[in-house]
Amino acid sequence: MHWILHIGAPKTGSTAIQRFIFDNREQLKSQGILYPDVSLRGYGHHDLAFLLGGGYPEWATGQEKSLAQLRDELKAAVTGSDAHTVIISSENFFIFPNPQGLLDTMRDAGLAPDDRISVVCYIRRQDDAHLSWYNQTVKAQGNALNFAATTRRDFGLWDYAERLKPWQETFKDATFILHDYARFTREDIRIDFLQTLGLPAESFDLPNGRVNERINRDILNVQRLINRLPIRTVNKRRYHKQLIELTAAAAGKAVFDDSPFLTVAQRQALVDSYAASNRAIARSFFHRDELFAPIAPGEHTHTSAAPRGATLTKVGFVLHWLFNHRLRLSRRT
C-alpha cells in the first residue's frame, strides 16, 4: 500500500487540494485511492491533526470524538477497503507536528513494513508566507497583534529545515516531495497533486474558483479591532466571509487602502533571515544553493489611492455592508 501524507504547509493551497479530493472521493475510490472519512471537516483531516498535536487551539472549533475514536475510524476505513493508496491531508500536521504520533496511528491502521510512504509538502517564500499567514490569523484565528508582532511570534513556522527535521527523522524511509508554491499562482495545484497520485487531470472536473481568499489591509484592521474584544474567537470571526466578499466587491474602487505591509527591502531582509535554513533545504531536496526565486526589483510596490487609516468613510462602508448582509438573511427567514 502507498500512504500519501499531505502535511501543508499552511497558506499553500491546502484547502484547494483537500476540497478537490473530498469532492472526488468516489471517483478516486473507484481507482483504488482512499480518502478516509476520519472526521472530515473543512475537507481535511484537521481533527486528527489537532488531537495528535496535543488538542484544539483556542481558535479552532472542537468536536466530541476523542483521538482514540478517530484512530479507530481510520483503522476501520483502511482495513475495510481494498485501496492501494491512502491519502491523509491537513496543514495542521505542519503547524502542530507530531510525526511519531501519526506514524503510530498509521501502524495501528494497518501500515505494513513494506508499505510506501510519501510526505508531500508545499513551501512558500517566507515574505509571502508571513503576509498570507498574517491575513489568515487575523481573519479566522482572532489574532489582534500587528504584522511585526505576528512575524516574531510565528517566525519558526517558516523555518523549513527545522520544521521538516522531525518528519525526516521519524519517516526515515519515506519519499519527501517538496514543491515551491510560487508556480501555483499561475498553474493549478490540483493538477500537480494528481500527478503525485499518478492520475491524468483530463479524467477529473476542475471547476474554477479560489478558496480562503484574503481581506484587504483596511478591512483587516477592522477585523483586528474586533479581535481585541473579550469574546470567543468563534464570535470574532463571525463576519469574516462577508469581509472577504467586501474586499472583492471594493477592489479597484479606491475605497480601501491595500498597500503592501512590507517594502521590497523589508521583504528581502525577512527572506535573508531564513538563509541558512533555505540553503539546507535547497541542497538536500533540490541539489542547488537557492531555494526560492529572488525578489524582483519593483516587486510588490503598488500604492493605493485611498487614504491610510480607519476613516469614518471606510468604517461606514464596512458597517453598511454587514448591515445589508444581516438584512438579506432576515428576509430569507
C-alpha positions in Angstrom: 0.0 0.0 0.0 1.1 3.6 -0.7 0.4 6.2 2.1 0.4 9.8 0.9 0.7 12.3 3.8 0.0 15.9 2.7 1.1 18.0 5.6 0.8 21.5 4.3 2.5 23.9 4.8 -0.3 26.4 5.6 -1.2 29.0 3.0 0.0 26.9 0.1 -3.3 25.8 -1.5 -4.1 23.1 1.0 -7.8 23.8 1.1 -8.0 23.7 -2.7 -6.3 20.2 -2.7 -8.5 18.9 0.1 -11.7 20.1 -1.4 -10.8 18.6 -4.7 -10.0 15.2 -3.1 -13.2 15.4 -1.0 -15.4 16.2 -4.0 -13.9 13.4 -6.0 -13.7 10.7 -3.2 -15.9 8.2 -5.1 -14.1 8.6 -8.4 -10.7 8.2 -6.6 -12.1 5.2 -4.6 -13.0 3.5 -7.9 -9.4 3.8 -8.9 -8.1 2.4 -5.7 -7.4 5.6 -3.8 -8.9 6.1 -0.4 -9.5 9.4 1.3 -10.7 8.1 4.6 -13.7 9.8 6.3 -12.0 10.4 9.6 -14.0 13.4 11.0 -13.5 15.2 7.7 -14.4 18.9 8.3 -13.3 21.7 6.1 -12.4 18.9 3.6 -9.3 17.7 5.6 -8.2 15.6 8.5 -7.9 18.6 10.8 -9.4 17.0 13.9 -6.9 14.1 13.7 -4.0 16.6 13.3 -5.2 18.8 16.2 -5.6 15.9 18.6 -2.4 14.3 17.7 -0.8 17.7 18.1 -2.0 18.0 21.7 -5.5 19.3 21.4 -7.6 22.0 19.8 -6.1 25.5 19.7 -8.3 28.4 21.0 -9.2 29.4 17.5 -10.4 26.0 16.4 -13.9 24.6 16.9 -13.6 21.2 18.6 -15.8 18.1 18.2 -16.8 15.4 20.6 -14.8 12.5 19.2 -11.6 11.5 21.1 -8.3 10.7 19.5 -8.9 7.0 20.2 -12.2 7.2 18.3 -10.5 8.9 15.3 -7.8 6.3 15.2 -10.5 3.6 15.3 -12.2 5.3 12.4 -9.0 5.4 10.4 -8.3 1.7 11.1 -11.9 0.7 10.1 -11.7 2.7 6.9 -8.3 1.3 5.8 -8.9 -2.3 6.8 -12.3 -2.3 5.2 -11.0 -1.1 1.9 -9.2 -2.8 -1.0 -7.5 0.5 -1.9 -3.8 0.5 -2.9 -3.3 4.2 -1.9 -4.4 6.1 1.2 -4.3 9.9 1.4 -4.2 11.8 4.7 -4.2 15.6 4.5 -4.1 18.6 6.8 -1.9 21.6 7.0 -2.3 21.4 10.8 0.1 18.4 10.8 2.7 21.1 9.9 1.5 23.7 12.4 1.2 21.2 15.3 3.6 18.5 14.3 3.6 15.1 16.0 5.1 12.8 13.3 5.7 9.9 15.7 2.0 10.0 16.8 0.9 10.0 13.2 3.2 7.1 12.4 1.9 5.1 15.3 -1.7 5.9 14.2 -0.9 4.6 10.7 0.7 1.4 12.1 -2.4 0.8 14.2 -4.5 1.3 11.0 -2.6 -1.3 9.1 0.7 0.2 7.9 2.9 -2.7 6.9 6.7 -2.7 7.0 6.9 -2.9 3.2 4.3 -0.1 2.5 5.4 3.0 0.7 5.1 6.4 2.3 5.3 9.8 0.6 5.3 13.0 2.6 4.1 15.9 0.4 4.8 19.5 1.5 4.4 22.7 -0.5 6.6 25.5 0.7 6.4 29.3 0.1 9.0 32.1 0.1 8.9 33.5 3.6 7.9 37.0 2.9 4.8 35.9 1.0 4.2 33.2 3.6 4.2 35.6 6.6 1.9 38.1 4.8 -0.6 35.4 3.9 -0.4 33.8 7.3 -1.0 37.2 9.0 -4.1 37.7 6.9 -5.3 34.2 7.9 -4.7 34.6 11.6 -6.5 37.9 11.8 -9.5 37.0 9.7 -10.0 33.5 11.2 -8.0 32.9 14.4 -8.7 36.0 16.4 -5.2 37.5 16.2 -5.1 41.1 17.4 -1.4 41.6 17.0 0.1 43.8 14.3 2.1 42.3 11.5 5.6 42.8 13.1 4.5 41.1 16.3 2.9 38.2 14.5 6.0 37.7 12.4 8.1 37.5 15.6 5.6 35.1 17.2 5.4 32.7 14.3 8.9 33.0 12.9 9.7 29.3 13.4 6.7 28.2 11.4 8.6 29.1 8.2 11.9 27.6 9.1 11.5 24.7 6.8 14.7 22.9 7.7 13.8 22.8 11.4 10.1 22.2 10.7 10.8 19.2 8.5 13.5 17.7 10.6 11.3 15.6 12.9 9.4 14.3 9.9 12.6 13.2 8.3 13.8 11.6 11.5 10.5 9.8 12.0 9.7 8.7 8.5 13.3 7.7 7.6 12.3 5.5 4.6 9.7 7.9 3.2 9.9 9.8 0.0 9.7 13.5 0.6 8.1 15.6 -2.2 8.6 19.3 -1.8 7.2 21.9 -4.3 7.6 25.7 -4.4 4.1 27.1 -4.1 5.1 30.2 -6.2 4.4 28.4 -9.5 0.8 27.7 -8.5 -0.1 31.3 -8.6 -0.1 30.6 -12.4 -0.7 26.8 -12.5 -3.4 24.6 -11.0 -2.1 23.0 -7.8 -4.8 20.3 -8.1 -3.3 19.1 -11.3 0.1 18.9 -9.6 -1.4 16.8 -6.8 -3.0 14.5 -9.3 0.5 14.0 -10.8 1.6 12.9 -7.4 -1.2 10.3 -7.5 -0.2 9.3 -11.0 -3.6 10.3 -12.4 -4.4 12.3 -15.6 -6.1 15.6 -15.0 -8.3 15.1 -18.0 -10.3 12.5 -16.1 -11.5 15.0 -13.4 -13.7 18.0 -13.2 -11.6 21.0 -12.2 -14.1 23.9 -11.6 -12.8 27.4 -11.4 -12.7 29.4 -8.2 -10.5 30.0 -5.3 -10.9 29.4 -1.6 -9.5 31.0 1.5 -9.5 34.5 -0.1 -7.8 37.3 1.7 -9.2 40.6 3.1 -7.6 43.9 2.2 -5.4 46.0 4.6 -8.1 48.4 5.8 -10.7 45.7 6.4 -8.1 43.5 8.1 -7.5 46.3 10.6 -11.2 46.5 11.3 -11.2 42.7 12.0 -8.1 43.2 14.2 -10.1 45.7 16.3 -12.9 43.2 16.6 -10.3 40.7 17.7 -9.5 42.8 20.7 -13.0 42.3 22.2 -13.3 39.9 25.1 -15.4 37.4 23.2 -14.8 33.9 21.9 -12.9 33.5 18.7 -15.8 31.8 17.0 -17.8 35.1 17.5 -14.9 37.3 16.4 -14.7 35.6 13.0 -18.5 35.6 12.6 -18.3 38.0 9.6 -15.0 37.1 8.0 -16.7 35.6 5.0 -18.7 38.8 4.4 -15.5 40.8 4.8 -13.8 38.7 2.1 -16.8 39.4 -0.1 -16.5 43.1 0.6 -12.8 43.1 -0.3 -13.6 41.6 -3.7 -16.5 44.0 -4.2 -14.4 47.0 -3.4 -11.4 46.0 -5.5 -10.2 48.8 -7.8 -12.7 51.4 -6.4 -10.2 53.4 -4.3 -12.3 53.0 -1.2 -9.9 51.0 0.9 -6.1 51.1 1.3 -4.5 47.9 0.3 -0.8 49.0 0.0 1.8 46.4 1.0 2.7 45.8 4.6 6.4 45.4 3.6 8.7 47.3 1.3 10.9 45.3 -1.1 13.9 45.9 1.3 11.9 44.6 4.2 10.8 41.6 2.2 14.4 40.8 1.4 15.5 41.2 5.0 12.8 38.8 6.1 13.8 36.2 3.5 17.5 36.7 4.3 16.8 35.8 8.0 16.0 32.3 6.8 19.1 32.0 4.6 20.8 29.1 6.4 17.5 27.1 6.6 16.6 27.7 2.9 20.1 26.7 1.8 19.9 23.5 3.7 16.5 22.6 2.1 17.7 23.7 -1.3 20.8 21.4 -1.2 19.0 18.5 0.4 16.0 18.4 -1.8 16.8 20.3 -5.0 20.6 20.0 -5.3 21.1 23.7 -5.6 22.0 26.6 -3.3 19.0 28.9 -3.7 15.6 27.6 -2.6 13.3 30.4 -3.9 13.4 32.8 -6.8 14.8 36.2 -5.8 12.6 39.2 -5.1 12.5 41.2 -8.3 13.2 45.0 -8.1 10.0 46.9 -8.0 8.0 43.8 -7.0 5.1 44.5 -4.6 5.4 48.2 -4.7 1.9 49.3 -5.8 0.4 52.3 -4.0 -3.2 52.9 -3.1 -5.4 55.9 -3.9 -7.3 55.5 -0.7 -6.2 57.4 2.4 -4.4 55.5 5.2 -6.2 54.6 8.4 -9.7 53.8 9.5 -11.6 56.8 8.3 -15.3 57.3 9.0 -16.0 56.6 5.3 -14.3 53.3 5.5 -15.9 52.2 8.7 -19.2 53.3 7.3 -18.7 51.1 4.3 -17.9 48.1 6.4 -20.9 48.6 8.7 -23.2 49.2 5.8 -22.0 46.0 4.1 -22.5 43.9 7.3 -25.9 45.5 8.0 -27.1 44.7 4.5 -25.8 41.1 4.9 -27.9 40.7 8.0 -30.9 42.3 6.3 -30.6 39.8 3.4 -30.5 36.9 5.9 -33.5 38.2 7.8 -35.6 38.5 4.6 -34.8 34.8 3.8 -36.1 33.6 7.1 
